[in-house]
Amino acid sequence: MPNLTASPPDSPFADYVIRTACAADAPRLAALLQQLGENEPRPDAALLALRLAELPRDRLVLLAERDGELLGTCTLILIEHLAHGFARSAILEDVVVDSEARGLGIGQALMRHAVQHARAWGCYKLALSSSQSREAAHRFYAKLGFRPHGISLALALE
């Protein structure tokens, strides 16, 4: 069970809100998503706005915001497993907190909201994958109760 009940530490960001993303967030969200990695290309804001305007019901993009500034984001994707009687699970993707706001409880709040949404969807688990080089992220996830589960494999299709 994840330890997601702790309050964020006292900080200038303690009064942020968590909400769902909309098309108008696209330019600021594109800049934030670029922080996912050193060589990460900046997402096309126009395309991002179109996608955010037509998100399917099985996808949720959460934002942490304070005074119009995006502090963090994550995307939650619902999966219904055919082989398990349509049991539901969720996958967490695109988790990033602005480099200036890390360590202030923003990521923890985003995770807490993601867990709440996954539970509301009736999911039996919440999974994520993370690059092997992201050791600080792994420590963060472990503190929240995430544990290694199986092996993640990928096939590049480009």
C-alpha positions as CSV (number, residue, x, y, z in Angstrom):
1,M,0.0,0.0,0.0
2,P,1.6,3.3,-1.0
3,N,2.4,5.8,1.7
4,L,0.6,8.7,0.1
5,T,-1.1,10.3,3.1
6,A,1.7,12.5,4.3
7,S,1.3,16.2,3.8
8,P,3.7,18.1,1.6
9,P,6.4,19.9,3.5
10,D,6.0,23.6,4.3
11,S,7.2,25.5,1.2
12,P,6.3,28.4,-1.0
13,F,4.5,25.8,-3.2
14,A,2.2,24.5,-0.4
15,D,-0.8,26.3,-1.9
16,Y,-0.7,24.7,-5.4
17,V,-3.7,22.9,-6.9
18,I,-4.0,19.6,-8.7
19,R,-6.3,19.6,-11.7
20,T,-6.9,18.0,-15.0
21,A,-5.2,19.5,-18.1
22,C,-7.0,21.3,-20.9
23,A,-6.0,22.5,-24.3
24,A,-5.1,25.9,-23.1
25,D,-2.3,24.3,-20.9
26,A,-0.5,23.0,-24.0
27,P,2.3,25.6,-24.3
28,R,3.3,25.4,-20.7
29,L,2.8,21.6,-20.5
30,A,5.1,21.2,-23.6
31,A,7.9,23.1,-21.8
32,L,7.4,21.0,-18.6
33,L,7.4,17.7,-20.5
34,Q,10.8,18.7,-22.1
35,Q,12.3,18.2,-18.6
36,L,11.7,14.5,-18.8
37,G,15.2,14.0,-20.1
38,E,18.3,15.8,-21.3
39,N,17.7,14.9,-25.0
40,E,13.9,15.1,-24.8
41,P,12.5,17.1,-27.7
42,R,10.0,19.8,-26.9
43,P,6.5,18.5,-27.7
44,D,4.6,20.4,-30.4
45,A,2.2,22.6,-28.4
46,A,-0.4,22.8,-31.2
47,L,-0.6,19.0,-31.5
48,L,-0.6,18.7,-27.7
49,A,-3.5,21.1,-27.5
50,L,-5.5,19.1,-30.0
51,R,-4.9,15.9,-28.1
52,L,-5.8,17.4,-24.8
53,A,-9.0,18.7,-26.2
54,E,-10.1,15.2,-27.3
55,L,-8.7,12.9,-24.5
56,P,-10.5,9.6,-24.3
57,R,-12.2,8.7,-21.1
58,D,-9.5,6.1,-20.3
59,R,-6.8,8.8,-20.1
60,L,-6.2,11.5,-17.6
61,V,-3.5,14.2,-17.5
62,L,-3.0,15.8,-14.1
63,L,-1.3,19.1,-13.5
64,A,0.1,20.7,-10.3
65,E,-0.3,24.5,-10.7
66,R,0.4,27.6,-8.6
67,D,-0.5,31.1,-9.8
68,G,-0.6,30.0,-13.5
69,E,2.8,28.2,-13.2
70,L,2.9,24.5,-14.0
71,L,4.9,22.7,-11.3
72,G,4.3,19.1,-12.3
73,T,2.3,16.6,-14.4
74,C,1.5,13.0,-14.9
75,T,-0.6,10.9,-17.2
76,L,-2.8,8.1,-16.1
77,I,-4.0,5.5,-18.6
78,L,-6.7,2.8,-17.9
79,I,-6.3,-0.7,-19.2
80,E,-8.9,-3.5,-19.2
81,H,-7.2,-6.9,-19.3
82,L,-9.0,-9.4,-21.5
83,A,-7.3,-12.3,-20.0
84,H,-8.4,-11.4,-16.4
85,G,-12.1,-11.0,-16.9
86,F,-11.6,-7.4,-17.8
87,A,-9.9,-6.5,-14.5
88,R,-8.6,-3.0,-14.6
89,S,-5.2,-1.6,-14.0
90,A,-3.7,1.8,-14.7
91,I,-0.3,2.9,-16.0
92,L,1.3,6.1,-15.0
93,E,3.4,7.9,-17.7
94,D,5.0,11.3,-18.3
95,V,5.7,12.0,-14.6
96,V,7.7,15.2,-14.2
97,V,8.1,17.9,-11.6
98,D,9.7,21.2,-12.6
99,S,13.4,21.2,-11.7
100,E,12.9,24.3,-9.5
101,A,10.0,22.6,-7.5
102,R,11.4,19.1,-6.8
103,G,11.5,17.9,-3.3
104,L,8.6,20.1,-2.2
105,G,5.8,17.5,-2.2
106,I,4.5,18.2,-5.7
107,G,5.3,14.7,-7.0
108,Q,3.8,13.1,-3.9
109,A,0.5,15.1,-4.4
110,L,0.4,14.1,-8.1
111,M,0.9,10.5,-7.1
112,R,-1.8,10.7,-4.4
113,H,-4.3,12.0,-7.0
114,A,-3.3,9.4,-9.6
115,V,-3.9,6.7,-7.0
116,Q,-7.3,8.1,-6.1
117,H,-8.3,8.2,-9.8
118,A,-7.0,4.6,-10.4
119,R,-9.1,3.4,-7.4
120,A,-12.1,5.3,-8.7
121,W,-11.7,3.5,-12.0
122,G,-11.7,0.2,-10.0
123,C,-8.1,-0.7,-10.8
124,Y,-6.4,-3.5,-8.9
125,K,-2.9,-2.0,-9.5
126,L,-1.1,1.1,-10.7
127,A,2.1,0.5,-12.7
128,L,4.8,2.7,-14.1
129,S,8.1,2.3,-15.9
130,S,11.2,4.4,-15.4
131,S,14.6,4.5,-17.2
132,Q,17.2,2.6,-15.3
133,S,19.4,5.8,-15.1
134,R,16.7,7.7,-13.0
135,E,17.9,6.5,-9.6
136,A,16.4,9.5,-7.7
137,A,13.0,8.8,-9.3
138,H,13.3,5.2,-8.3
139,R,14.0,6.2,-4.6
140,F,11.0,8.5,-4.8
141,Y,8.7,5.8,-6.1
142,A,10.0,3.3,-3.6
143,K,9.2,5.7,-0.7
144,L,5.6,5.8,-2.0
145,G,5.3,2.0,-1.9
146,F,6.0,1.1,-5.5
147,R,8.0,-2.1,-5.8
148,P,9.7,-3.8,-8.8
149,H,7.2,-6.1,-10.6
150,G,8.4,-8.2,-13.4
151,I,10.6,-7.0,-16.2
152,S,9.8,-4.1,-18.5
153,L,10.9,-4.7,-22.1
154,A,10.6,-2.4,-25.1
155,L,11.0,-2.8,-28.8
156,A,11.9,0.4,-30.6
157,L,9.7,0.8,-33.7
158,E,11.4,3.8,-35.3
